[in-house]
Each structure stands twice: as structure tokens, then as C-alpha cells.
Amino acid sequence: VQLQASGGGLVQAGGSLRLSCTASGSIFSIDRMGWYRQAPGKERELVAIIIIDGGWKKYADSVKGRFSISRDNAEKTYLQMNSLKPEDTAVYYCYADDVDTDEYWGQGTLVTVSS
């Protein structure tokens, strides 16, 4: 499975961005897709994750009510980020795992929120 992320950029506090992740390869084996982020000097943390049928989602407490994860089909996952804060500044990584618990990572996309 290969993951391609896009949609990062620079936005003012209070603004919105939408991240996209497109999977290719053995997409039939994907179980969950989601997003992690890593801010400078901090560990990578889970932002949001969704199961393949969209019936289960999980969010970090820090983004609940502001971010929304969705899946278009087996290939695409989106992260709608609203009411962005400077502390949301990080490199965001697309993530997927499969039924064999193998994990896959996309390249990071930088999100910068200015105050």
C-alpha cells in the first residue's frame, strides 16, 4: 500500500484546511485510514482515524469538534480541519493499516497556522 497526502499549507488562526490521502496498491486489504501529526520537538500523535466502512471514528481530544475525518471510498480519506489554532501546526502524516496489522505511512504534509 502506498499513501499520497496533499492539502497542507499556511493558514491564519481560525481558518480551515482540508487534507487528502490517496491509497494505491493493495487497497483491498486496508482496514483503517487516518492522520497523525508531529510538531517540532514533540512525538508523533494520532489526530483522527476511521475504519473502512466509516462506521467507527476516533479523534484526539484536542481536535474534537474542529476536525472531521471521512472516507470517499477504499482509496481516499479526508481530514477537514476547521477553527485551526497555532498549536495545530505540525507535519501531518497519512496512515493506514490492514487486516494483518501491517502499517503504512505517507509522506508528511506541513500545516502551519499563524496567530
Accessible surface in RSA format (square Angstrom, percent):
REM  Atomic radii and reference values for relative SASA: ProtOr
REM  Chains: A
REM  Algorithm: Lee & Richards
REM  Probe-radius: 1.40
REM  Slices: 20
REM RES _ NUM      All-atoms   Total-Side   Main-Chain    Non-polar    All polar
REM                ABS   REL    ABS   REL    ABS   REL    ABS   REL    ABS   REL
RES VAL A   1    28.66  18.9   0.38   0.3  28.27  68.1   0.38   0.3  28.27  76.7
RES GLN A   2   110.82  62.0 105.86  77.4   4.97  11.8  59.93 127.6  50.89  38.6
RES LEU A   3    14.15   7.9   0.15   0.1  14.00  35.2   0.63   0.4  13.52  36.4
RES GLN A   4   110.57  61.8 107.79  78.8   2.77   6.6  45.22  96.3  65.35  49.6
RES ALA A   5     3.80   3.5   0.00   0.0   3.80   8.6   0.00   0.0   3.80  10.1
RES SER A   6    59.53  50.3  55.05  73.5   4.48  10.3  39.87  84.9  19.66  27.5
RES GLY A   7    35.62  43.9   0.00   N/A  35.62  43.9  23.22  63.7  12.40  27.8
RES GLY A   8    29.66  36.6   0.00   N/A  29.66  36.6   2.92   8.0  26.74  59.9
RES GLY A   9    29.33  36.2   0.00   N/A  29.33  36.2  29.15  80.0   0.19   0.4
RES LEU A  10   132.02  73.5  99.59  71.2  32.43  81.5  99.59  69.9  32.43  87.3
RES VAL A  11    23.55  15.5  18.02  16.3   5.53  13.3  23.55  20.5   0.00   0.0
RES GLN A  12   136.90  76.6 134.59  98.4   2.31   5.5  36.62  77.9 100.29  76.1
RES ALA A  13    50.20  46.2  26.94  41.6  23.26  52.9  27.38  38.6  22.81  60.4
RES GLY A  14    55.20  68.1   0.00   N/A  55.20  68.1  29.59  81.2  25.61  57.4
RES GLY A  15    22.03  27.2   0.00   N/A  22.03  27.2  21.14  58.0   0.89   2.0
RES SER A  16    57.21  48.3  37.78  50.4  19.43  44.8  21.47  45.7  35.74  50.1
RES LEU A  17    34.83  19.4  29.93  21.4   4.91  12.3  34.83  24.5   0.00   0.0
RES ARG A  18   129.61  54.4 115.24  58.7  14.38  34.2  34.25  46.8  95.37  57.8
RES LEU A  19     0.00   0.0   0.00   0.0   0.00   0.0   0.00   0.0   0.00   0.0
RES SER A  20    29.43  24.9  29.43  39.3   0.00   0.0  14.87  31.7  14.57  20.4
RES CYS A  21     0.42   0.3   0.00   0.0   0.42   1.0   0.18   0.5   0.24   0.3
RES THR A  22    46.17  32.8  43.98  44.6   2.19   5.2  32.28  43.4  13.89  21.0
RES ALA A  23     3.15   2.9   0.00   0.0   3.15   7.2   0.00   0.0   3.15   8.3
RES SER A  24    57.74  48.8  53.74  71.7   4.00   9.2  42.60  90.7  15.14  21.2
RES GLY A  25    54.34  67.0   0.00   N/A  54.34  67.0  28.57  78.4  25.76  57.7
RES SER A  26    49.35  41.7  46.13  61.6   3.22   7.4  12.14  25.8  37.21  52.1
RES ILE A  27    37.59  21.4  37.58  28.0   0.01   0.0  37.58  27.1   0.01   0.0
RES PHE A  28   171.75  85.9 139.47  86.4  32.28  84.0 148.85  90.2  22.89  65.5
RES SER A  29    20.19  17.1  16.87  22.5   3.32   7.6  18.21  38.8   1.98   2.8
RES ILE A  30     3.78   2.2   0.00   0.0   3.78   9.1   0.00   0.0   3.78  10.3
RES ASP A  31    43.76  30.6  42.93  42.7   0.83   2.0   1.63   3.8  42.13  42.0
RES ARG A  32    71.94  30.2  71.94  36.7   0.00   0.0   9.39  12.8  62.55  37.9
RES MET A  33     0.00   0.0   0.00   0.0   0.00   0.0   0.00   0.0   0.00   0.0
RES GLY A  34     0.06   0.1   0.00   N/A   0.06   0.1   0.00   0.0   0.06   0.1
RES TRP A  35     0.00   0.0   0.00   0.0   0.00   0.0   0.00   0.0   0.00   0.0
RES TYR A  36    47.28  22.1  47.28  26.9   0.00   0.0  18.96  14.2  28.32  34.9
RES ARG A  37    15.18   6.4  15.10   7.7   0.09   0.2   1.91   2.6  13.27   8.0
RES GLN A  38    64.22  35.9  60.31  44.1   3.92   9.3  11.03  23.5  53.20  40.3
RES ALA A  39    20.94  19.3  17.64  27.2   3.30   7.5  18.06  25.4   2.87   7.6
RES PRO A  40   118.64  86.5  90.35  82.4  28.28 102.8 103.25  85.2  15.39  95.6
RES GLY A  41    92.05 113.5   0.00   N/A  92.05 113.5  45.39 124.6  46.66 104.5
RES LYS A  42   140.90  68.7 128.94  79.1  11.96  28.5  82.05  73.9  58.85  62.7
RES GLU A  43   154.58  88.7 141.36 106.9  13.22  31.5  58.48 113.1  96.09  78.5
RES ARG A  44    93.38  39.2  68.69  35.0  24.69  58.8  23.84  32.6  69.54  42.1
RES GLU A  45    76.92  44.2  72.21  54.6   4.71  11.2  29.34  56.8  47.58  38.8
RES LEU A  46    40.86  22.8  32.45  23.2   8.41  21.1  32.45  22.8   8.41  22.6
RES VAL A  47     0.32   0.2   0.26   0.2   0.06   0.2   0.32   0.3   0.00   0.0
RES ALA A  48     0.00   0.0   0.00   0.0   0.00   0.0   0.00   0.0   0.00   0.0
RES ILE A  49     3.99   2.3   3.99   3.0   0.00   0.0   3.99   2.9   0.00   0.0
RES ILE A  50     2.26   1.3   2.26   1.7   0.00   0.0   2.26   1.6   0.00   0.0
RES ILE A  51    52.04  29.6  52.04  38.8   0.00   0.0  52.04  37.5   0.00   0.0
RES ILE A  52    75.87  43.2  63.51  47.3  12.35  29.8  63.51  45.7  12.35  33.5
RES ASP A  53   116.90  81.9  79.52  79.1  37.38  88.4  44.55 104.8  72.35  72.2
RES GLY A  54    27.19  33.5   0.00   N/A  27.19  33.5  13.20  36.2  13.99  31.3
RES GLY A  55    68.61  84.6   0.00   N/A  68.61  84.6  34.12  93.6  34.50  77.3
RES TRP A  56   104.44  41.9 100.57  48.7   3.88   9.1  78.76  42.0  25.69  41.7
RES LYS A  57    92.53  45.1  67.94  41.7  24.59  58.5  29.65  26.7  62.88  67.0
RES LYS A  58   110.04  53.7 105.88  65.0   4.16   9.9  55.91  50.3  54.13  57.7
RES TYR A  59    46.04  21.5  37.70  21.5   8.34  21.7  32.48  24.4  13.56  16.7
RES ALA A  60    23.06  21.2  13.05  20.1  10.01  22.8  23.06  32.5   0.00   0.0
RES ASP A  61   119.27  83.5  97.16  96.7  22.11  52.3  37.38  88.0  81.89  81.7
RES SER A  62    63.20  53.4  41.40  55.2  21.81  50.2  51.44 109.5  11.77  16.5
RES VAL A  63     0.08   0.1   0.08   0.1   0.00   0.0   0.08   0.1   0.00   0.0
RES LYS A  64   121.64  59.3 101.70  62.4  19.95  47.5  58.33  52.5  63.31  67.4
RES GLY A  65    87.28 107.6   0.00   N/A  87.28 107.6  43.42 119.2  43.85  98.2
RES ARG A  66    32.42  13.6  26.22  13.4   6.21  14.8  25.66  35.1   6.76   4.1
RES PHE A  67     8.90   4.5   0.00   0.0   8.90  23.1   0.47   0.3   8.43  24.1
RES SER A  68    52.98  44.8  51.47  68.7   1.51   3.5  27.57  58.7  25.41  35.6
RES ILE A  69     0.09   0.0   0.00   0.0   0.09   0.2   0.00   0.0   0.09   0.2
RES SER A  70    46.85  39.6  46.01  61.4   0.84   1.9  33.73  71.8  13.12  18.4
RES ARG A  71    35.89  15.1   6.03   3.1  29.86  71.1   6.36   8.7  29.53  17.9
RES ASP A  72    90.07  63.1  60.53  60.2  29.54  69.9   9.48  22.3  80.59  80.4
RES ASN A  73    77.24  53.3  60.38  58.4  16.86  40.6  44.75 107.7  32.49  31.4
RES ALA A  74    36.19  33.3  29.21  45.1   6.98  15.9  30.41  42.8   5.78  15.3
RES GLU A  75    69.93  40.1  69.93  52.9   0.00   0.0   7.40  14.3  62.53  51.1
RES LYS A  76    69.18  33.7  69.18  42.4   0.00   0.0  40.59  36.5  28.59  30.5
RES THR A  77     0.00   0.0   0.00   0.0   0.00   0.0   0.00   0.0   0.00   0.0
RES TYR A  78    30.74  14.4  30.74  17.5   0.00   0.0  15.65  11.8  15.10  18.6
RES LEU A  79     0.00   0.0   0.00   0.0   0.00   0.0   0.00   0.0   0.00   0.0
RES GLN A  80    59.15  33.1  58.87  43.0   0.29   0.7  29.78  63.4  29.37  22.3
RES MET A  81     0.00   0.0   0.00   0.0   0.00   0.0   0.00   0.0   0.00   0.0
RES ASN A  82    60.41  41.7  60.41  58.4   0.00   0.0  16.05  38.6  44.36  42.9
RES SER A  83    59.03  49.9  54.23  72.4   4.80  11.1  19.11  40.7  39.93  55.9
RES LEU A  84     2.32   1.3   0.00   0.0   2.32   5.8   0.00   0.0   2.32   6.2
RES LYS A  85    86.01  42.0  85.62  52.5   0.39   0.9  39.15  35.2  46.86  49.9
RES PRO A  86    54.60  39.8  47.49  43.3   7.11  25.8  47.85  39.5   6.74  41.9
RES GLU A  87   119.46  68.6  94.31  71.4  25.15  59.9  60.09 116.2  59.37  48.5
RES ASP A  88     0.11   0.1   0.11   0.1   0.00   0.0   0.00   0.0   0.11   0.1
RES THR A  89    35.99  25.6  32.84  33.3   3.14   7.5  30.95  41.6   5.04   7.6
RES ALA A  90     2.43   2.2   1.44   2.2   1.00   2.3   2.43   3.4   0.00   0.0
RES VAL A  91    45.31  29.8  45.23  40.9   0.08   0.2  45.23  39.3   0.08   0.2
RES TYR A  92     0.00   0.0   0.00   0.0   0.00   0.0   0.00   0.0   0.00   0.0
RES TYR A  93    41.68  19.5  41.68  23.7   0.00   0.0  14.34  10.8  27.33  33.7
RES CYS A  94     0.07   0.1   0.07   0.1   0.00   0.0   0.00   0.0   0.07   0.1
RES TYR A  95     4.41   2.1   4.41   2.5   0.00   0.0   0.88   0.7   3.53   4.4
RES ALA A  96     0.00   0.0   0.00   0.0   0.00   0.0   0.00   0.0   0.00   0.0
RES ASP A  97     8.99   6.3   8.99   8.9   0.00   0.0   3.72   8.7   5.27   5.3
RES ASP A  98     9.66   6.8   5.86   5.8   3.80   9.0   0.21   0.5   9.45   9.4
RES VAL A  99   111.83  73.6  81.69  74.0  30.14  72.6  87.39  75.9  24.44  66.3
RES ASP A 100   104.24  73.0  85.58  85.2  18.65  44.1  21.68  51.0  82.56  82.3
RES THR A 101   115.29  82.0  97.42  98.8  17.87  42.6  75.92 102.0  39.37  59.5
RES ASP A 102    73.31  51.4  69.92  69.6   3.39   8.0  13.46  31.7  59.85  59.7
RES GLU A 103   105.59  60.6  79.65  60.3  25.94  61.8  16.12  31.2  89.47  73.1
RES TYR A 104    52.52  24.5  48.93  27.8   3.59   9.3  34.96  26.3  17.56  21.6
RES TRP A 105   100.72  40.4  70.75  34.2  29.97  70.4  57.98  30.9  42.74  69.3
RES GLY A 106     8.16  10.1   0.00   N/A   8.16  10.1   2.81   7.7   5.35  12.0
RES GLN A 107    86.05  48.1  71.47  52.2  14.59  34.7  67.60 143.9  18.46  14.0
RES GLY A 108    27.50  33.9   0.00   N/A  27.50  33.9   2.48   6.8  25.01  56.0
RES THR A 109    18.40  13.1  13.48  13.7   4.92  11.7   7.78  10.4  10.63  16.1
RES LEU A 110   103.20  57.5  92.50  66.2  10.70  26.9  92.50  65.0  10.70  28.8
RES VAL A 111     0.00   0.0   0.00   0.0   0.00   0.0   0.00   0.0   0.00   0.0
RES THR A 112    44.74  31.8  44.74  45.4   0.00   0.0  36.59  49.2   8.15  12.3
RES VAL A 113     6.91   4.5   0.00   0.0   6.91  16.7   0.00   0.0   6.91  18.7
RES SER A 114    41.71  35.2  35.18  46.9   6.53  15.0  35.39  75.4   6.32   8.9
RES SER A 115   130.63 110.4  68.55  91.5  62.09 143.0  55.21 117.6  75.42 105.7
END  Absolute sums over single chains surface
CHAIN  1 A     5904.0       4505.9       1398.1       3085.0       2819.0
END  Absolute sums over all chains
TOTAL          5904.0       4505.9       1398.1       3085.0       2819.0
